[in-house]
Amino acid sequence: MELLELYQLADAEHIPVYSFDLPQTQSLSLMNNDGSCAVAIDPFGLNSTKDEKIRLAHELGHCVTGSFYNRYSDFDIKAKSENKADKWAIKKLIPKDELQAAFEQGYTEPWDLAEYFNVTEEFIIKAVNYYRI
């Protein structure tokens, strides 16, 4: 899935994506009182379109899966919500069968796989670890 497709998915799911100055986090998602969701991305905090793609996928992962947490609550586990959003992003951007096919075609180095899937090396490593390939 490419960046434009993620924006199209957000539009189809009625999830607005806003540009905001977010120097502390670069991106965030939130659920409104009515259950709707919104995403904000700091365009000046992005390193590349790959970074934008990964951040948007992650934030949409929060919205689509409903994995939000209250940072002021001692009972919410932040890592659980973050992992759920990451898993959704990984499955969307790097489906397991496509990753396996890339391996079979000889793409085995993180930098090579990252280029193949148009993501960062950090993200491809996260995906490989998730799928345990």
Sequence and secondary structure as in RCSB ss.txt:
>XXXX:A:sequence
MELLELYQLADAEHIPVYSFDLPQTQSLSLMNNDGSCAVAIDPFGLNSTKDEKIRLAHELGHCVTGSFYNRYSDF
DIKAKSENKADKWAIKKLIPKDELQAAFEQGYTEPWDLAEYFNVTEEFIIKAVNYYRI
>XXXX:A:secstr
  HHHHHHHHHHTT  EEE   TTTSEEEEE TTS EEEEE GGG SSHHHHHHHHHHHHHHHHHT    TT SS
  HHHHHHHHHHHHHHHHS HHHHHHHHHTT  SHHHHHHHHTS HHHHHHHHHHHT 
